[in-house]
Amino acid sequence: MLKTFLSYLIFPGFLFSACAGLIACWIDRKVTARIQWRVGPPWHQNFTDIIKLLGKETIVPSDSSKWTFLLAPCLGVLGLILATTIIGRAALVPQESFLGDLIVVLYLLIIPAVAMIIAGASSGNPLASVGVSREMKLVLAYELPFLLSVTAVIIKCNGAIQFAGILNHQLNFASNIASFSGILAFVAALICMQAKLGLAPFDISEADQELMGGVLIEYSGLPLALFKLTKAMLLYTSPLLLIVLFFGKDLSLLFILLKFVGILVVFILIKNTNPRLRIDQALRFFWGPVTLLALLANGLALLGY
Amino acid sequence: MDFKLKALTKSIWVFHVSAGSCNNCDIEILDCFTPRFDLERFGIQLIGSVRHADAILITGAMNRKSVPRMKKIYEQAPKPCVVVAVGQCALSRHMFRFSYNVKEPLDNILPVDLYIPGCPPRPEAIIDGIVKLVNKIRENK
C-alpha cells in the first residue's frame, strides 16, 4: 500500500516526473537559445520560475466560475501523474503492469488537454475562449492519427495491449522502429506528440503573439504554476511513451537517457524551424497526410513488414 | 522569505505596454532579447498576458486614451509587480509635455519603480537599470 502510494508520489510519479520535466524544459530553452546563437538560461531556471509563481498573488477573475477555474489545473496534473506513473512503472518493472494499461494511458494523456479546455472556458475571457475552441479542434485533429499509429504498434506486437507485452515483444525480436511500419508509425506519433505538447507549429491554442497566452490568459500564481508543471511533465511523459512503444529493445539507464534526449531534441528542432499553422491548416494536415501515414503503417504491420 | 525573493528576482517575466510611443523604445527593448544581449540568461522573458507579469514595462508619453487602460492593466497584474518606465517620453513627457493630449507624467498615475532615460535608451542602459532595480529590491528586504 505504502509502496504504491510512494510510487505515485515520489519515484516514477509526481516528484520525479516534475523534476525530469523541468529539466527537459530547460533542455528545450537551452537548445532553442543555442539555435538562435544565444547563451540561454541556467539549468535551474524552470525551477526558479515555478517557485516564483508559487509566491505570487492568485487572481480569480470576477466573471469566472471560481471552483472550476481553480480545480481545472489540479485535474490536469492529477491525470498526468497517473499516466506518468503507469508508463514509468511499466518501463521499470514490466511484470507488474496490468492488462490494458496502454489503453488507460491513452485516455489519461487526453486529460491535460481537457483540463486546459475547462480552464479556458471557465475563465470568462474572450481570448481564452478562442484558445479553447482551437485546443478542442486540435485534440480532435491529432487524436485520430495518434491512435492509429498506436494500433500499428499493437498489431506489430501480436495484439498486445499491455506495456509488458509490447516491451517483451521488442526484447525478443527487435525494436518496433526497426521496421518499415514502425518508422512510419513513429513519424506519425512524433508529429501528434508535437501537437499534444503544444510546441511550435501547433502552439495554436496558446499563440503568444495573437491570443496572448490563449487559454492561460487569466491564470496567475499557483494555478499557473500547476499548468506550467503539467506542460513540463508532459514534456517528460511523451518522449518516454514513444521510447516504450518504439525503442523498447534496450532500456538500460544510459540508453533510455540517450533516446530521451534524442527524441526531445527532434521535438525542439521541429519547434524552432516551423512557423505556427492556422487551425484549419493543422486540421487538414492531421486528417490528411498524417492519418494516411498512420494507415499505411497499419497496413504494413498487418502484412508483417 | 529570502528564498522567494531570490526566485522573484531571478525570473522576471515582463509585460510590455506601449502607451503611445514612437516604437523606438520598443525596438530597443526587443534588442535586449537578441543574441548580443540575451536577457533570457537571467530568466527575463517577455510574456503575453499581464496576469503572468512580474514587471510592467511602459514606453511612450501617456496620452488621454491610454491613461485609464494603463491603470486597469496595473490593477490586473498579480502583486509583487514593479513598474518600469523606459524612455524620455515615459519619464517626463519629453517633447509632448505641452501637448493638449498628454495631461500628466507617468509617475503621477502609477507608482514607478525604475526610470530608464534615453531617447531611445540603449539596451545596455536598460540592462543596467534592471540590475540596479534588482539590487535595490534585494537590499530593501
Contacts between the chains, C-beta under 8 A, distances in Angstrom:
chain1	res1	chain2	res2	distance
A	29	B	40	7.3
A	33	B	38	7.3
A	33	B	40	6.4
A	36	B	35	6.3
A	37	B	35	4.4
A	38	B	34	7.9
A	38	B	35	4.8
A	38	B	38	4.3
A	38	B	40	6.7
A	38	B	41	7.7
A	39	B	38	5.4
A	39	B	41	5.1
A	40	B	38	7.7
A	40	B	40	6.5
A	40	B	41	6.9
A	41	B	40	5.5
A	41	B	41	6.2
A	41	B	42	7.7
A	41	B	43	5.7
A	42	B	41	7.7
A	45	B	10	7.9
A	45	B	11	6.9
A	45	B	43	5.2
A	48	B	7	5.0
A	48	B	10	4.8
A	48	B	11	4.5
A	48	B	43	6.1
A	49	B	11	4.7
A	49	B	43	7.1
A	51	B	3	7.4
A	51	B	4	7.0
A	51	B	7	4.1
A	52	B	4	7.6
A	52	B	7	4.3
A	52	B	8	5.2
A	52	B	10	7.6
A	52	B	11	4.7
A	52	B	54	7.3
A	54	B	4	8.0
A	55	B	4	4.2
A	55	B	7	6.7
A	55	B	8	6.4
A	55	B	80	7.6
A	56	B	54	7.6
A	56	B	78	4.8
A	56	B	79	7.5
A	56	B	80	6.8
A	57	B	78	4.0
A	57	B	79	4.5
A	57	B	80	7.7
A	58	B	78	7.2
A	59	B	51	6.4
A	59	B	76	7.5
A	59	B	78	5.5
A	208	B	47	7.3
A	208	B	48	4.2
A	209	B	48	7.3
A	211	B	48	7.5
A	212	B	48	3.5
A	212	B	49	4.9
A	213	B	47	7.1
A	213	B	48	4.5
A	213	B	49	3.9
A	213	B	51	7.7
A	213	B	52	6.7
A	216	B	49	7.1
A	216	B	52	7.6
A	217	B	48	7.5
A	217	B	49	4.5
A	217	B	51	6.6
A	218	B	49	7.6
A	218	B	51	5.7
A	219	B	51	6.2
A	219	B	52	7.6
A	220	B	51	4.3
A	220	B	52	6.4
A	220	B	78	4.1
A	221	B	78	5.8
A	224	B	51	7.6
A	224	B	52	6.3
